[in-house]
Amino acid sequence: MIRTLIILAIVFSIPIGYAGNRPAEIDSHESAFHIMLHDGAGFCLVCYSRVEKKLWRGGEKLEIEATIVEVYRGKRKIGDRIKFTRVFDGKFGDISHLHGSLYFVRFDKAPNPAIKQTIVDAQDPQAVFSYTAEFHAIAKKHKQAEQGSAHQSTTRPESKSE
């Protein structure tokens, strides 16, 4: 609970901007989504293929299996199958609608450096966002901006002939 409050305090003090730039302030759900694009080691759109609810420390957790549909950042590949957990201090309620749903997922480096695979933070509310067409457009602009800057940095200018 305290961790969530600290994260929210930090998140709501970050500025807003445009695709490819870290926002200057979070004043909306869209701003929070844009921040998520810049944080972490990877960012993908996934389709949930299995969601199972279980008890967890007085609350509930969801064990999720999904397939990556689109990669915006990171080394994951389209078609990769992933598993991750989401935890909640309360109850998730009816989860039957989650199968087949699309979600944006942020991957972070594992806290243990021996683990090379990136992970989804089970407790971070900013690690998973429901799909919307508006968020998809933001993510695509971000991906294009990153690809454009990566292409420019790897392209050398032609040398002048003497």
C-alpha distance (Angstrom), angle and dihedral (degrees) to the residues before:
residue distance angle dihedral
M1 . . .
I2 3.80 . .
R3 3.81 89.9 .
T4 3.81 89.9 54.3
L5 3.82 91.2 50.1
I6 3.81 91.1 49.8
I7 3.81 91.1 49.0
L8 3.81 91.1 49.7
A9 3.82 90.9 48.3
I10 3.80 90.4 52.3
V11 3.81 94.7 41.6
F12 3.79 94.7 52.7
S13 3.81 92.6 53.4
I14 3.83 96.9 58.5
P15 3.88 119.2 102.2
I16 3.89 128.7 -118.9
G17 3.84 129.2 -117.9
Y18 3.80 143.4 141.9
A19 3.81 137.3 -66.9
G20 3.78 109.7 -57.1
N21 3.83 93.0 20.9
R22 3.78 126.9 88.5
P23 3.81 109.3 -111.8
A24 3.79 117.7 -108.5
E25 3.82 97.7 -143.7
I26 3.79 137.6 11.6
D27 3.77 107.9 -131.7
S28 3.81 99.9 144.8
H29 3.79 145.8 23.1
E30 3.82 87.2 -96.2
S31 3.80 91.3 55.8
A32 3.81 91.1 50.8
F33 3.80 89.3 49.8
H34 3.80 91.3 50.8
I35 3.82 90.3 51.9
M36 3.80 89.1 52.5
L37 3.81 89.0 57.2
H38 3.80 90.7 60.3
D39 3.80 99.1 42.0
G40 3.76 125.4 77.8
A41 3.77 135.0 19.5
G42 3.80 97.9 -76.1
F43 3.78 145.3 9.4
C44 3.82 127.5 -158.5
L45 3.78 144.3 163.7
V46 3.82 110.8 -122.7
C47 3.80 137.7 -174.9
Y48 3.82 115.4 -138.7
S49 3.80 111.1 -126.5
R50 3.82 98.8 172.0
V51 3.80 131.4 17.0
E52 3.78 121.8 179.3
K53 3.80 125.1 -177.9
K54 3.83 119.8 -143.7
L55 3.79 137.4 168.8
W56 3.80 116.0 -92.7
R57 3.85 126.5 -178.4
G58 3.78 95.5 -39.7
G59 3.80 92.3 -40.2
E60 3.76 134.4 59.8
K61 3.77 138.0 -88.5
L62 3.77 132.2 -159.5
E63 3.78 120.4 -140.3
I64 3.79 105.9 -154.6
E65 3.79 134.1 -167.4
A66 3.79 117.0 -169.8
T67 3.79 143.2 165.3
I68 3.79 121.3 -127.7
V69 3.80 110.1 -116.7
E70 3.82 99.9 175.9
V71 3.80 134.7 7.6
Y72 3.81 118.1 -145.9
R73 3.84 98.6 168.1
G74 3.78 135.9 3.4
K75 3.77 138.9 32.5
R76 3.79 100.7 -66.3
K77 3.80 118.0 115.8
I78 3.80 133.3 -135.3
G79 3.80 107.9 -97.1
D80 3.83 94.8 28.5
R81 3.80 112.4 138.1
I82 3.79 115.0 -135.4
K83 3.81 136.3 -174.3
F84 3.78 125.3 -154.7
T85 3.80 141.5 154.2
R86 3.81 132.5 -125.6
V87 3.80 119.0 -162.7
F88 3.77 131.0 -162.0
D89 3.80 131.9 -175.4
G90 3.81 89.8 -138.1
K91 3.81 135.3 32.1
F92 3.80 125.9 -56.7
G93 3.80 93.8 -152.3
D94 3.81 121.3 -155.3
I95 3.81 110.4 3.8
S96 3.82 98.7 174.8
H97 3.83 91.3 106.1
L98 3.84 92.5 58.3
H99 3.82 96.5 76.0
G100 3.80 106.9 98.3
S101 3.82 93.6 11.2
L102 3.79 123.3 136.4
Y103 3.81 121.7 -125.3
F104 3.78 136.3 174.4
V105 3.82 110.0 -127.8
R106 3.81 129.8 -165.3
F107 3.80 118.1 -150.1
D108 3.81 121.8 -152.1
K109 3.78 132.5 -167.1
A110 3.81 110.9 -93.6
P111 3.83 114.6 -102.6
N112 3.82 88.5 -125.1
P113 3.86 108.6 70.3
A114 3.83 89.9 -151.1
I115 3.82 88.3 68.8
K116 3.80 106.8 80.0
Q117 3.82 96.4 -176.1
T118 3.80 119.0 91.7
I119 3.80 117.3 -121.1
V120 3.80 141.0 -154.2
D121 3.82 110.7 -118.2
A122 3.81 103.8 -121.3
Q123 3.82 94.6 -150.9
D124 3.81 103.4 35.7
P125 3.82 109.4 106.9
Q126 3.83 88.8 -158.0
A127 3.83 93.7 57.8
V128 3.83 96.2 80.4
F129 3.83 130.0 37.1
S130 3.81 128.1 -179.6
Y131 3.80 114.4 -112.1
T132 3.80 118.6 -100.4
A133 3.80 128.5 165.5
E134 3.82 88.9 -120.5
F135 3.82 92.5 54.8
H136 3.81 89.7 45.6
A137 3.81 90.1 55.5
I138 3.83 90.7 49.6
A139 3.82 91.0 49.3
K140 3.83 92.5 48.6
K141 3.83 91.5 51.1
H142 3.79 89.2 49.0
K143 3.82 91.7 50.1
Q144 3.81 91.8 48.5
A145 3.82 91.2 49.0
E146 3.82 91.5 50.2
Q147 3.80 92.6 46.3
G148 3.80 90.1 48.5
S149 3.81 93.0 52.1
A150 3.82 92.1 43.8
H151 3.81 90.3 50.3
Q152 3.81 92.0 49.6
S153 3.80 93.0 50.0
T154 3.81 92.8 51.1
T155 3.81 95.8 44.9
R156 3.79 114.9 87.9
P157 3.79 120.2 -151.0
E158 3.78 114.6 -110.4
S159 3.79 112.9 -99.3
K160 3.79 117.7 -117.7
S161 3.77 115.6 -111.3
E162 3.79 113.5 -120.1
